[in-house]
Each structure stands twice: as C-alpha cells, then as structure tokens.
Amino acid sequence: MASANGDGFGDNPQGGFATGASLDVYEAVYRLVMTAYGYRCALTGEQFAPDIGLVHPHLEVVAIRPREAGGPLAIDNYLALEEHAARAFRAGLFIVEDDYRVVIRNPGAFHPGLRPHADGRLLVPTEQLFRPNPAYLAFHRAMPPGT
C-alpha cells in the first residue's frame, strides 16, 4: 500500500533511512571509515585488500551508537570490523573502554577463531578526529548484551 506522501513505503518506512541523509552520504562515510582504518579490523588487526565494490566482502562498518538510538552519521561513531567481530560487537559480546581496551563480556559465547589484537586494544586511526568517540563507546557499554 502506498503512503499518502507517495514514498511507496506505506505506514512502515524502511528502517535506517529516516534521518534524511542520502545514500551518497552513507556511502561516503562507509568509504571514509574503511580508508581511516586502512582496511583493517579494529578488533583483530587483520588486514584486508581494498575492494572496489560498494560493500567489502570481509569488513563491515559498524555503528557504535546505532542510528536508531540517536547515533550520528559521523566517522567517530563507526568501527571497521571483520564479519564475526561485527556480529559480536552488535550483540554486546565485547565492549570497548575509553582507552580502547577490549573487554570480552562472555568468552564462552565469543567466536572461537576471533582473537583481539595482541595488546588487547582496538586498532584505531592515527587521526584523532577519526577515532571512536568516548561518549559513543560509553553508550555501547551501557547497552545490555544481545540488544
């Protein structure tokens, strides 16, 4: 059923796009995050080759504070994580302290092949402005696991 405003979505607009940002903005943030992290997983440090496609086959760009919860479309609200790390982060299986130290909440539920970087901290961009914002990390830490 079409909505009265003609957007074609009826009473249930597509989630994640309600902020008014264009797809070009999402793509620009995605590419900037990938570049800032050097196509490396922030958790494991694993390096991946850049991909010319729109979506990288092994790395995901994950919001620290989700857009649905008021998170901004800004680089300091995103991490580049390999697919298993991305699932674990979204599920709250690991959290990140303000000093980027990784805390695994439930090691038994953690993917067996997933190992945090040797020093136990996230690998973050060298540029300070691109590093995860402590306020968004605090929001993620306060979320109950599995949400």
Long-range contacts (C-beta under 8 A, 24 or more apart in sequence): 15-68, 16-67, 16-68, 19-67, 19-73, 21-73, 25-73, 26-73, 27-54, 29-61, 29-73, 29-74, 29-75, 29-78, 30-54, 30-61, 32-75, 32-130, 33-61, 33-75, 33-78, 33-79, 33-80, 34-59, 34-61, 34-80, 36-75, 36-80, 36-125, 36-127, 36-130, 37-79, 37-80, 37-123, 37-125, 38-125, 39-80, 40-80, 40-123, 41-80, 41-81, 41-82, 41-85, 41-123, 42-79, 42-80, 42-81, 42-85, 42-122, 42-123, 42-124, 43-79, 43-81, 43-82, 43-85, 43-89, 43-94, 43-102, 43-114, 43-116, 43-117, 43-122, 43-123, 44-82, 44-85, 44-114, 44-115, 44-116, 44-117, 45-117, 45-118, 45-123, 46-82, 48-82, 58-82, 58-83, 59-83, 60-86, 62-86, 62-89, 62-90, 64-96, 64-132, 64-133, 64-136, 64-137, 64-139, 64-140, 65-135, 65-136, 65-139, 65-140, 69-139, 71-136, 71-139, 74-133, 75-129, 75-130, 76-129, 76-130, 76-131, 76-132, 76-133, 76-136, 77-132, 77-133, 77-136, 79-122, 79-132, 84-111, 84-113, 84-114, 85-111, 85-114, 87-111, 88-114, 89-140, 91-145, 91-146, 92-140, 92-143, 92-144, 92-145, 92-146, 92-147, 93-145, 95-137, 95-140, 95-141, 96-122, 96-132, 96-137, 96-140, 96-141, 97-137, 97-141, 98-134, 98-137, 98-138, 100-124, 100-131, 100-132, 105-145, 106-145
